[in-house]
Amino acid sequence: MTLRHLPLHDGWTLTADGPVPLGLPTGGVPATVPGCVHTDLLAAGLIDDPYLDDNETRLGWIGRTDWTYRTTFDWSPDGHDHADLRFDGLDTVATVLLNGTEVGRTANQHRSYRFPVRPLLREGANALEVRFTAPYTYAEELRDRLGDRPGAYAEPYAFIRKMACNFGWDWGPTLVTSGIWRPVALETWSGPRIASVKLLPDLDADGVPRLTVELEVEHDGSAPLSGAVGVIGAGAVFIATQDEHRVSVTLTVPQAEVWWPHSHGEQPLYDVTVRVGDDVRQARTGFRAVTLEREAFRVSVNGEPVFVRGVNWIPEDCFPSRLTRQRISDRLDQAVAAGVNLVRVWGGGLYESDDFYELADEKGLLVWQDFPFACAAYPQEQPLWDEVAAEARENVARLAPHPSLVLWCGNNENLEGHADWGWQEELGDRTWGHGYYHELLPAIVAETDPTRPYWPGSPYSGSEDVHPQDPARGTIHVWDVWNRADYAAYADRVPRFVAEFGFQGPPAYATLRRAVSGPLAPDAPLLAHHQKAEDGDAKLLRGLGDHLPQPGADFDDWHWLTQLNQARAVAFGIRHFRSHTPYCMGTILWQLNDCWPVVSWAAVDGDGRRKPLWYALRAVYADRLIAVRDGAAHLINDAPTPWAGTLRLTRHGLDGAVLAEEEVAVSTAARSVTRVPLPVSLAEPAAPDRELLVARLGDARTVEFYEEDTRLALPPARYDVTVTEAEAEAGEPAAGPPGYRVEVTAHTLLRDLALFPDRLDPAAEVDDMLVTLLPGESTVFMITGAALKDPEALGRHPVLRCVNDTVTR
């Protein structure tokens, strides 16, 4: 076979099919493909950036307008028998016309389409149109026909196979898109064509890598087919009969090494070549086995249980066609640097791009993939049932080669919604998604990719006869903390696996300053627009509880204290959950990332800046951690080797004086937790408001206070700061702006010392944060990314902060 692939990304224009509240030029505006209507109008200067101020509120009409994309392309007969228009992604309800003739219709953002068009092609210029029906029009008409369904938001996202969070979420804007969001091409070909290649890497019963290759081949049946598969020294040839269109080959690959998450080993990946006739395809894969113990919800890779140090992933941009491989890589690098070993792709978003999963393979990040269902009752009637089946089959096969992918999950919170959110009375006998999660999707996964486990939803207990939020089985989501309860309530439960939990905090100062043109004040209307959670600002302040003082009207204190409280809340929960290993085998923080500048649960904000939460996450997701709770020091060792040495426990006064000290010889086995009871002299302080406990083992150190900060007798902060320009490493050429070395020496106790260089330059970054110093101790912060006009400002308020600034007694 020979194939000609002609990308069709040039010369597109965009027009509105009906009146719109702006002056579109006659003939439309230039359109970028891949792209969407919002980004095209933004590039044409016709709308303001929807991520800034409250511009979003004036753009709702876009999702209620029909749009048409048009282009022309030249074609001449090339001797091929077949020609197909290939759309990798259309968002969402579209009619495709070539030279005025309809060639197909689409209604699913989550799948690709291929339309045969050879008889319609003309020599010379060919006209291609893609007419998009407004998403609201389609979804609301289907809702009216099938009957409404309950959901978390009064939007019709359950009635259209489209990224649900496009319709707004409690962290995201309502920006309902249309467009050609993935590549489009004309492919002409002759002879047999490989229609699809599915790779199923696994280990056999003896732990030897094996690869099953399943092919679908399009051919005219005039002759038998011959082909071959090869990977790292292993290969096979095959012959298919004239009427065969599906071929399956299984290889043993003894020379391959197994793939591990980065927390457990290396990530070898291997090229695979598949040939049928003259059609050759290349792919890459890795070999590992994954199992799931259902009741305990324990994920094992290559037979070794993995404590999941996870984060939830939401779409990185409301306009995903803007994402680059580098931006995805940067975000996943931030996850790895924080000790994360699993990313859960949340069900209100997308099946992510090939780049995402390829990068996860390379970086050793496990991936939990939700099917795209979230927070609503989803109708099972046609045409939705067949669309779900088609998208599931395509994406399960597409993602099968990736060793990083370890779990398919049916939905996010829909089983809990049916059980707890009053849906049953509202639904009556109408469908709500049960058939998807318990019948269709598990059947497709079992048929298409039996190498991976399937889980019906999260939260879920593993049985329809048990409440989905049973902490003794399966997964739970913990949202009473943040919504109602103080974060100390994390310690009231010992779950098997926590797939969602978190606490809100604002983004970085530079991110807010870019996004909000008006004054930055806690009650400023434009800032309030970047808080999407119900009663979110009040919950932020209520969440400070007794932990930290109320900031009043001072923006700098509000920003600092609410960011700090977010970091502390999450760290408290993770320390508690990890200390119960192996009964609890995972935590997945809500959430790693943001799609725009917003006050949210993210550790990395919408501009890619690390919040204090990220630094706290890095500390509590470390391989080795000391967690002090319930009168004991818990030595958490998630490293592959034992952790042994002398545990030094010291009770100090806030002035640094040693009041009591004990040393204990300890040894903690690999991947285990050891509980060391605190002696009475350390567990019971004489003056809780004036004392603290320090636990040290090797390089690990934990500082615990006996009282909340609002009841501590914290002294006014006194310290020395020295700022110097950092020197390049010996033999290394200077690259980029000069860095700065900021050394802080404490004269008093300094509680949670933090430095925010983005207040001086948006490009500046700091390497560490939330450092507690006893009197006489020093720490060094390294600043990179920017040349500062006044480097000495790195040592002044509000760039350099600690809790002492705000707590007085």
C-alpha positions in Angstrom: 0.0 0.0 0.0 1.0 3.6 -0.6 -0.6 6.4 1.3 -0.5 10.2 0.8 -1.3 12.2 3.9 -2.3 15.9 3.1 -2.9 18.0 6.3 -5.7 20.5 5.8 -4.8 23.2 8.3 -4.4 26.2 6.1 -6.7 28.8 4.6 -9.7 28.4 6.9 -12.2 31.1 7.6 -14.8 31.3 10.3 -18.3 32.7 9.9 -21.3 32.9 12.2 -24.6 31.4 10.9 -26.9 34.1 12.4 -26.7 37.4 14.2 -24.0 38.0 16.7 -23.3 40.9 19.1 -20.1 42.0 17.3 -19.1 43.1 13.8 -17.8 40.1 12.0 -16.1 41.0 8.7 -17.9 40.0 5.5 -16.5 36.7 4.6 -15.6 35.8 8.2 -12.3 35.9 10.1 -9.2 33.8 9.6 -9.4 30.6 11.5 -6.6 28.5 13.0 -7.0 24.7 12.7 -6.7 23.0 15.1 -8.5 25.6 17.2 -11.9 26.8 18.2 -14.2 29.7 17.8 -13.1 31.5 21.0 -9.5 31.5 20.1 -10.2 32.6 16.5 -12.3 35.6 17.7 -9.6 36.4 20.3 -6.9 36.3 17.6 -9.0 38.6 15.4 -9.3 41.1 18.2 -13.1 40.8 18.3 -13.4 39.6 21.9 -11.4 40.3 25.1 -9.4 37.5 26.8 -12.0 35.5 28.6 -9.5 34.6 31.3 -9.1 38.3 32.4 -11.4 40.3 34.7 -15.0 39.3 34.2 -14.8 39.1 30.3 -16.2 35.6 30.4 -19.6 36.9 31.4 -20.0 38.6 28.0 -19.2 35.6 25.9 -22.0 33.2 26.6 -23.6 33.8 23.2 -20.7 32.0 21.5 -21.9 28.6 22.7 -25.4 29.4 21.5 -24.4 30.4 17.9 -24.0 28.1 14.9 -20.6 28.5 13.1 -19.1 27.4 9.8 -15.4 26.8 9.0 -14.5 26.9 5.3 -11.3 26.3 3.3 -10.3 25.2 -0.2 -7.5 22.8 -1.1 -6.0 21.7 -4.3 -6.0 18.0 -5.4 -5.1 16.2 -8.5 -5.5 12.5 -9.3 -2.6 10.6 -7.8 -3.4 7.0 -8.9 -4.9 5.9 -5.5 -8.1 4.1 -5.4 -9.4 5.5 -2.1 -9.6 8.9 -0.5 -10.7 9.7 3.1 -11.3 12.9 5.0 -9.8 12.2 8.4 -10.9 14.4 11.4 -9.0 13.5 14.6 -11.4 15.7 16.6 -14.5 17.8 16.0 -16.1 19.8 18.8 -18.8 18.8 18.7 -22.0 18.8 16.6 -20.9 19.1 13.0 -22.0 18.5 9.4 -19.1 18.0 7.0 -19.5 19.0 3.3 -17.1 18.5 0.4 -17.8 20.5 -2.7 -21.3 21.1 -1.4 -22.2 17.5 -0.7 -22.7 16.3 2.8 -20.2 13.5 3.7 -20.9 13.0 7.3 -22.2 14.2 10.7 -20.7 14.2 14.1 -21.9 14.6 17.7 -19.0 13.6 19.9 -15.9 15.6 20.8 -14.3 12.5 22.3 -13.8 10.5 19.1 -12.4 10.7 15.6 -14.1 10.4 12.2 -13.1 9.1 8.8 -15.3 9.8 5.7 -14.7 8.3 2.2 -14.8 11.0 -0.4 -13.0 9.8 -3.5 -16.0 10.3 -5.8 -16.5 13.9 -4.6 -12.9 15.1 -5.2 -12.3 17.4 -8.2 -9.1 18.1 -9.9 -8.0 21.5 -8.9 -9.7 23.5 -6.1 -12.0 21.6 -3.6 -14.3 23.4 -1.1 -14.5 21.9 2.4 -17.0 23.1 5.0 -17.6 22.1 8.6 -20.9 23.5 9.9 -21.2 23.5 13.7 -24.6 23.4 15.4 -24.5 25.4 18.7 -23.8 23.0 21.6 -26.6 24.4 23.7 -29.1 24.0 20.8 -28.2 20.3 20.4 -28.0 19.5 24.2 -31.2 21.3 25.1 -33.2 19.8 22.3 -32.1 16.3 23.4 -32.8 17.2 27.0 -36.3 18.3 26.1 -36.9 15.0 24.2 -35.4 12.6 26.7 -36.4 14.5 29.9 -34.2 16.5 32.2 -31.8 14.8 34.6 -30.3 16.0 37.9 -26.7 17.3 38.1 -24.4 19.4 40.1 -24.9 22.4 37.7 -27.9 23.8 35.8 -26.2 23.1 32.5 -27.0 20.5 29.8 -23.6 18.8 29.7 -25.1 15.3 30.3 -26.9 15.5 27.0 -23.8 16.0 24.7 -20.6 14.0 24.4 -18.4 17.0 25.1 -16.0 18.1 27.8 -18.4 18.7 30.7 -16.4 21.4 32.4 -16.8 23.6 29.2 -20.1 24.4 30.8 -18.5 25.8 33.9 -17.4 24.2 37.2 -16.6 25.3 40.7 -13.1 26.1 39.5 -13.7 26.8 35.8 -15.4 29.4 33.6 -18.4 28.8 31.3 -16.8 28.9 27.8 -18.8 26.5 25.6 -16.6 25.9 22.5 -17.1 24.8 18.9 -14.3 24.1 16.4 -12.0 21.7 14.6 -10.0 21.0 17.8 -7.6 18.3 16.5 -5.9 17.8 13.2 -7.7 17.2 9.9 -6.2 15.6 6.7 -7.0 14.1 3.3 -5.6 10.6 3.0 -5.5 8.9 -0.4 -4.3 5.2 -0.6 -4.3 2.0 -2.5 -3.8 -1.6 -1.5 -4.3 -2.9 2.0 -4.4 -0.2 4.7 -3.9 -0.7 8.5 -7.0 0.8 9.8 -6.0 0.4 13.5 -3.2 -1.0 15.6 -3.8 -2.0 19.2 -0.8 -3.0 21.4 -1.5 -4.9 24.6 1.8 -5.0 26.6 1.8 -7.3 29.7 3.8 -9.9 31.6 3.0 -13.6 31.4 2.6 -15.8 34.5 6.3 -16.1 34.8 6.9 -12.4 34.7 8.2 -12.4 31.1 7.2 -9.4 28.9 4.8 -10.3 26.2 3.0 -8.2 23.5 -0.3 -8.9 21.8 -0.8 -6.9 18.6 -4.3 -6.7 17.2 -4.8 -5.2 13.7 -7.8 -4.1 11.7 -7.0 -4.1 8.0 -9.0 -2.5 5.2 -8.5 -4.3 1.9 -10.4 -5.4 -1.2 -10.0 -9.2 -0.5 -8.4 -9.9 -3.8 -5.5 -11.8 -2.3 -4.2 -13.1 1.1 -2.3 -10.6 3.3 1.1 -11.0 4.7 2.6 -9.0 7.5 5.1 -8.8 10.4 5.5 -7.5 14.0 8.8 -6.7 15.6 10.0 -5.4 18.9 13.5 -5.5 20.6 14.7 -8.8 19.2 11.3 -10.5 19.0 9.2 -10.8 15.9 6.6 -12.7 14.1 5.2 -12.9 10.6 1.6 -13.8 9.7 -0.6 -14.5 6.7 -4.3 -13.6 6.7 -6.8 -15.1 4.4 -8.5 -13.1 1.7 -11.6 -12.4 3.8 -9.9 -11.6 7.0 -9.9 -8.0 8.3 -8.7 -8.7 11.8 -5.3 -10.2 12.8 -4.0 -10.9 16.3 -0.3 -11.8 17.1 1.2 -12.5 20.5 5.0 -12.3 21.1 7.1 -13.2 24.0 9.8 -10.5 24.5 12.3 -11.9 26.9 14.9 -9.2 26.2 12.7 -6.4 27.4 13.0 -4.9 30.9 9.9 -4.2 32.9 8.5 -0.7 33.3 7.9 0.8 36.8 6.4 4.0 38.2 9.3 6.4 39.0 8.8 5.8 42.7 9.7 2.1 42.2 12.1 1.8 39.3 13.0 2.7 35.7 10.9 3.3 32.6 12.3 1.3 29.6 10.3 1.9 26.5 10.5 0.0 23.2 9.7 0.7 19.6 7.3 -1.6 17.8 7.1 -2.0 14.1 3.9 -3.4 12.4 3.8 -4.1 8.7 0.9 -5.3 6.4 1.9 -5.3 2.8 3.6 -2.0 2.2 1.8 -0.2 5.1 4.1 0.3 8.0 3.2 1.7 11.4 5.5 2.6 14.3 4.5 2.7 18.0 6.2 2.6 21.4 5.3 0.7 24.5 6.6 -0.6 27.8 5.9 -3.9 29.7 4.4 -4.2 33.1 1.6 -6.0 34.8 -1.1 -4.3 36.9 -3.6 -5.7 39.3 -6.2 -4.2 41.6 -7.3 -5.7 44.9 -10.9 -4.5 44.9 -11.9 -4.4 48.5 -8.7 -2.9 49.8 -8.3 -0.9 46.6 -4.6 -1.7 46.4 -2.9 -1.1 43.1 0.1 -3.4 42.4 2.6 -3.0 39.5 4.7 -6.0 38.6 3.4 -7.7 41.7 4.5 -4.9 44.1 1.9 -2.9 45.9 2.2 0.8 45.3 1.1 3.5 47.8 -0.5 6.0 45.4 0.8 9.5 45.9 -1.6 11.0 43.5 -3.1 14.2 42.1 -6.2 14.9 40.0 -5.8 16.4 36.6 -8.3 18.7 35.0 -8.1 20.0 31.4 -5.0 22.3 31.4 -6.8 24.8 29.2 -10.5 25.5 28.4 -9.2 25.6 24.8 -7.2 22.4 24.6 -6.0 22.9 21.1 -3.7 25.6 22.5 -1.8 23.0 24.6 1.8 22.2 23.5 3.7 19.1 24.4 6.1 21.3 26.3 3.4 22.8 28.5 2.0 19.3 29.4 5.6 18.2 30.1 6.2 21.1 32.4 3.1 20.4 34.4 3.9 16.7 34.7 7.4 17.5 35.7 6.0 19.6 38.5 4.0 16.5 39.6 7.1 14.3 39.5 9.1 16.9 41.4 6.4 16.9 44.1 6.8 13.2 44.6 3.6 12.3 42.8 3.5 8.9 41.2 -0.1 8.8 39.8 -2.2 11.3 37.9 -6.0 10.8 37.8 -7.5 12.2 34.6 -10.8 13.4 36.0 -14.2 12.5 34.3 -15.4 16.0 33.7 -12.7 16.6 31.1 -11.2 14.6 28.2 -9.4 11.6 27.1 -6.1 13.5 26.9 -3.8 13.9 23.9 -1.2 11.3 22.8 1.4 13.7 24.2 0.0 13.4 27.7 0.3 9.6 27.9 3.6 9.4 26.1 5.0 11.9 28.6 3.6 9.9 31.5 5.2 6.8 30.1 8.6 8.6 29.9 8.3 10.2 33.3 7.1 7.1 35.2 3.7 8.6 36.2 0.9 6.1 36.6 -2.4 7.2 35.0 -5.9 6.6 36.3 -8.3 7.4 33.5 -11.9 8.3 34.1 -14.4 7.9 31.3 -15.9 11.3 30.6 -18.8 11.3 33.0 -19.0 13.6 36.0 -21.5 14.9 38.6 -24.7 14.3 36.7 -27.3 11.7 35.8 -26.5 10.7 32.2 -29.2 9.4 29.9 -28.6 6.1 28.3 -31.0 6.5 25.3 -30.0 6.9 21.7 -28.1 8.5 20.2 -26.0 8.8 23.4 -25.6 5.0 24.0 -24.0 4.4 20.6 -21.8 7.5 20.9 -20.5 6.4 24.3 -19.8 2.9 22.9 -17.9 4.3 19.9 -15.7 6.7 21.9 -14.9 4.1 24.6 -13.8 1.5 22.0 -11.7 4.0 20.2 -10.0 5.4 23.2 -9.4 2.2 25.1 -7.6 0.9 22.0 -5.8 4.2 21.5 -4.4 4.2 25.0 -3.7 0.5 25.4 0.0 0.7 24.4 0.8 3.0 27.3 2.3 1.3 30.4 1.5 4.3 32.5 -2.2 3.7 32.2 -3.2 1.4 35.0 -6.9 1.9 35.6 -10.1 2.7 33.8 -12.8 4.2 35.9 -16.4 4.6 34.9 -17.3 8.0 36.2 -16.7 10.7 38.7 -19.2 10.9 41.6 -22.3 9.8 39.7 -22.8 6.6 41.8 -22.6 8.8 45.0 -24.9 11.3 43.3 -27.5 8.6 42.8 -27.1 7.3 46.3 -26.9 10.6 48.3 -27.9 13.7 46.3 -31.6 13.2 46.0 -31.5 12.0 42.4 -33.6 8.9 42.8 -36.8 10.8 43.6 -36.2 13.3 40.8 -35.4 10.6 38.3 -38.3 8.2 38.7 -37.8 5.5 36.1 -35.5 7.5 33.8 -32.1 6.2 33.0 -29.1 7.8 34.8 -25.9 6.0 33.7 -26.0 2.7 35.6 -25.9 0.8 32.3 -22.8 2.6 31.2 -20.8 2.1 34.4 -21.9 -1.5 35.2 -22.6 -3.0 31.8 -21.3 -1.2 28.6 -18.0 0.2 29.8 -16.7 -2.9 31.7 -17.7 -5.1 28.8 -15.7 -2.8 26.3 -12.7 -2.8 28.6 -12.8 -6.5 29.1 -13.0 -7.1 25.3 -10.7 -4.4 24.1 -8.0 -4.2 26.9 -8.1 -7.1 29.3 -4.7 -6.2 30.7 -6.0 -3.4 32.9 -8.6 -3.3 35.7 -11.9 -1.5 35.4 -13.6 0.3 38.4 -17.2 1.5 38.0 -16.8 4.9 39.5 -15.3 7.0 42.3 -16.2 7.1 45.0 -17.3 3.4 45.0 -17.1 0.6 47.5 -16.8 -2.2 45.0 -20.3 -3.5 45.5 -23.7 -2.1 44.6 -25.0 -3.4 47.9 -22.6 -1.2 49.9 -22.7 2.6 50.2 -20.3 4.1 47.6 -18.6 6.1 50.4 -17.9 3.2 52.7 -14.4 4.0 54.0 -13.6 0.3 54.6 -13.8 -0.6 51.0 -12.8 0.9 47.6 -12.4 4.6 47.2 -13.9 7.6 49.0 -14.0 11.3 48.3 -13.6 13.6 51.4 -15.5 16.8 50.9 -16.9 17.5 54.3 -13.5 19.1 55.0 -13.5 22.4 53.2 -17.3 22.5 52.7 -18.3 22.1 56.4 -15.6 20.6 58.7 -12.2 21.8 59.9 -9.3 20.1 58.3 -8.5 18.4 61.7 -11.5 16.2 60.7 -9.3 14.3 58.3 -8.0 12.5 61.4 -11.5 11.2 62.3 -11.4 8.5 59.6 -9.1 5.8 58.3 -10.1 5.1 54.7 -8.7 2.5 52.3 -8.1 4.9 49.5 -8.9 8.7 49.2 -9.4 9.5 45.5 -10.4 13.1 46.1 -9.8 15.6 48.9 -8.5 19.1 49.1 -8.6 22.7 50.3 -8.8 26.0 48.4 -6.3 28.8 48.2 -5.6 31.7 45.9 -3.2 31.6 43.0 0.2 33.3 43.0 0.2 37.1 43.3 1.6 37.6 39.8 -1.1 35.4 38.4 -3.8 37.4 40.1 -2.2 40.7 39.1 -2.2 39.6 35.4 -5.8 38.4 35.6 -7.4 41.2 37.5 -7.0 44.8 36.4 -8.8 46.4 39.3 -7.7 46.6 42.9 -6.7 43.4 44.7 -8.8 43.2 47.8 -10.6 40.2 49.3 -14.0 41.7 48.4 -13.1 43.3 45.0 -15.7 42.3 42.4 -13.2 41.4 39.7 -11.3 39.2 42.1 -14.6 37.6 43.2 -15.2 36.6 39.6 -12.2 34.4 39.9 -13.7 32.4 42.7 -16.2 29.9 41.3 -17.0 27.8 44.4 -20.3 28.3 46.1 -19.7 30.5 49.2 -16.0 30.0 48.4 -14.6 33.2 49.9 -16.5 32.6 53.2 -15.2 29.0 53.3 -11.7 30.3 52.8 -12.0 32.4 55.9 -14.0 29.9 57.9 -11.3 27.3 57.1 -8.7 29.3 58.9 -10.5 28.2 62.1 -8.2 28.3 65.1 -5.2 27.6 63.0 -4.5 31.1 61.8 -5.8 34.6 62.5 -8.5 36.3 60.3 -6.7 38.6 57.9 -9.2 41.5 58.0 -9.3 43.8 54.9 -5.5 43.5 54.3 -5.1 41.8 50.9 -1.5 40.7 51.6 -2.4 39.0 54.8 -5.5 37.4 53.2 -3.4 36.1 50.3 -0.6 34.8 52.6 -2.8 33.2 55.2 -5.3 31.5 52.9 -2.5 30.1 50.8 -0.7 28.8 53.9 -3.9 27.3 55.3 -4.4 25.4 52.1 -0.9 24.0 52.3 -1.3 23.0 55.9 -4.7 21.4 55.5 -3.6 19.1 52.7 -0.3 18.2 54.4 -2.2 17.3 57.6 -4.5 15.0 55.7 -1.8 13.3 53.8 0.4 12.7 56.8 -2.6 11.1 58.6 -3.5 8.9 55.6 0.1 7.8 54.9 0.6 6.9 58.5 -2.0 4.2 58.2 -0.2 2.4 55.4 -0.8 -0.4 54.4 -4.5 -0.3 55.4 -4.7 3.0 53.5 -3.0 2.6 50.1 -3.5 5.9 48.4 -4.3 9.6 48.3 -5.2 11.6 45.2 -5.2 15.3 45.9 -7.8 17.5 44.3 -6.0 19.0 42.2 -2.7 19.4 40.5 -3.5 22.1 37.9 -5.9 24.9 36.9 -7.2 25.8 33.4 -7.3 29.6 34.1 -6.4 32.1 36.8 -8.7 31.2 39.7 -8.9 30.7 43.4 -9.0 26.9 43.6 -7.8 23.7 45.1 -4.8 23.5 42.7 -1.2 23.1 43.7 0.0 24.8 40.5 -2.1 27.8 39.4 -3.5 28.6 36.0 -0.3 30.4 34.9 1.9 27.4 35.9 3.1 29.0 39.2 3.6 26.7 42.2 1.5 27.7 45.2 2.7 27.0 48.8 0.6 23.9 48.6 3.0 22.5 46.0 5.9 22.8 48.4 3.9 21.2 51.2 3.0 18.4 48.8 6.6 17.8 48.0 7.4 17.5 51.7 4.6 15.1 52.5 4.9 13.0 49.3 8.6 12.4 50.0 9.8 8.8 50.1 10.5 9.1 53.8 8.4 11.2 56.2 8.0 11.5 60.0 4.4 12.1 60.9 3.6 12.9 64.6 0.0 12.0 65.7 -1.8 10.3 68.5 1.2 10.3 70.9 3.6 8.7 68.5 6.1 9.4 65.7 5.2 7.4 62.6 8.2 6.7 60.4 6.8 6.4 56.9 9.3 4.6 54.6 8.1 4.3 51.0 11.6 3.8 49.7 12.9 0.5 48.4 15.4 0.1 51.2 15.1 0.0 55.0 15.3 3.2 57.0 17.5 2.8 60.1 19.2 5.1 62.5 18.7 7.2 65.6 15.4 9.0 66.0 16.1 12.1 67.9 13.0 13.7 69.6 13.5 17.1 71.2 11.0 19.3 73.1 12.0 23.0 72.8 10.8 26.2 74.2 9.9 28.8 71.6 13.1 30.5 72.5 15.0 27.4 71.3 15.9 26.1 74.7 16.0 22.3 75.0 13.5 21.1 77.6 13.6 17.4 77.0 15.3 15.0 74.6 15.2 11.3 73.8 17.0 9.1 71.3 15.6 5.9 70.0 17.4 3.4 67.7 14.9 2.6 64.9 14.7 0.5 61.7 11.8 0.6 59.3 11.5 -1.9 56.5 11.1 -0.8 52.9 7.6 0.2 52.0 6.3 0.2 55.5 5.5 2.3 58.6 6.9 2.1 62.1 5.1 3.6 65.1 7.4 5.0 67.8 5.4 6.1 71.0 6.5 9.4 72.4 7.9 9.3 75.9 5.8 11.2 78.4 8.5 13.9 78.7 7.8 14.7 75.0 4.1 14.0 74.7 3.1 16.2 77.5 4.5 19.8 77.4 4.5 22.0 80.5 3.4 25.0 78.6 1.8 24.0 75.3 1.6 27.6 74.0 5.3 28.1 74.4 6.8 24.8 73.3 7.3 22.7 70.2 8.6 19.2 69.3 11.3 18.4 66.7 11.7 14.9 65.3 14.9 14.0 63.3 15.9 10.8 61.6 18.7 11.1 59.0 17.8 13.9 56.6 14.2 13.9 57.7 13.0 16.5 60.1 9.5 17.4 61.4 8.5 20.3 63.6 5.2 19.9 65.5 3.6 22.5 67.7 1.5 21.6 70.7 -1.0 24.4 70.1 -2.6 26.2 67.2 -0.8 29.3 66.0 -3.6 31.6 67.2 -2.8 30.3 70.8 1.0 30.3 70.5 3.1 32.9 72.2 5.0 33.5 68.9 7.5 36.3 69.3 7.8 39.1 66.8 10.0 37.9 64.0 13.6 38.9 64.2 16.2 37.7 61.6 19.0 38.7 59.3 18.8 38.5 55.5 21.7 38.4 53.1 21.0 38.6 49.4 23.8 37.8 47.0 23.9 37.0 43.3 24.2 33.2 42.9 27.3 31.9 41.3 27.2 29.4 38.4 28.4 25.9 39.1 32.1 25.4 38.4 32.6 24.8 34.7 29.0 25.6 33.9 28.3 28.6 31.6 25.9 31.2 32.8 22.4 30.6 31.3 19.5 33.0 31.6 19.1 35.8 34.2 21.3 35.7 37.3 20.0 33.8 40.2 19.9 35.0 43.8 20.9 33.4 47.1 18.8 34.6 50.0 20.1 33.4 53.4 17.9 34.0 56.4 19.3 33.6 59.9 16.7 33.5 62.7 17.1 35.3 66.0 13.7 34.2 67.1 11.6 31.2 66.1 10.3 31.8 62.5 7.2 29.8 61.7 6.6 28.7 58.1 9.1 31.1 56.4 8.1 31.7 52.8 9.4 33.9 50.0 7.3 35.1 47.0 9.7 36.6 44.4 6.9 36.8 41.7 5.8 39.9 43.6 9.0 41.5 42.2 9.0 39.9 38.8 6.4 37.5 37.4 9.2 35.2 36.0 11.0 34.8 39.3 10.7 31.4 41.1 11.9 30.1 44.5 13.2 26.6 45.2 11.7 26.1 48.7 9.0 27.4 51.1 7.4 26.9 54.4 10.6 26.5 56.4 10.4 26.7 60.2 13.6 27.9 61.9 14.6 27.8 65.6 16.6 30.7 67.0 20.1 30.5 65.6 19.2 28.4 62.6 19.6 29.4 59.0 18.2 28.5 55.6 19.0 29.5 52.0 16.4 30.2 49.3 17.5 30.2 45.7 15.7 32.5 43.3 15.8 31.9 39.5 14.2 33.1 36.4 14.5 36.9 36.5 16.9 39.8 36.9 15.6 42.0 39.7 15.8 45.7 39.8 16.0 45.6 43.6 17.3 42.2 44.8 17.3 43.5 48.4 13.5 43.5 48.3 13.7 39.7 48.5 14.2 40.1 52.2 11.4 42.6 52.9 7.6 42.4 53.4 5.5 41.3 51.6 8.0 39.2 49.6 9.4 37.5 52.7 6.7 36.2 55.1 6.3 34.1 58.2 3.4 33.4 60.5 4.9 35.6 63.2 3.9 38.5 60.9 0.3 38.0 61.6 0.0 36.2 65.0 0.5 38.4 68.0 -0.4 37.9 71.6 
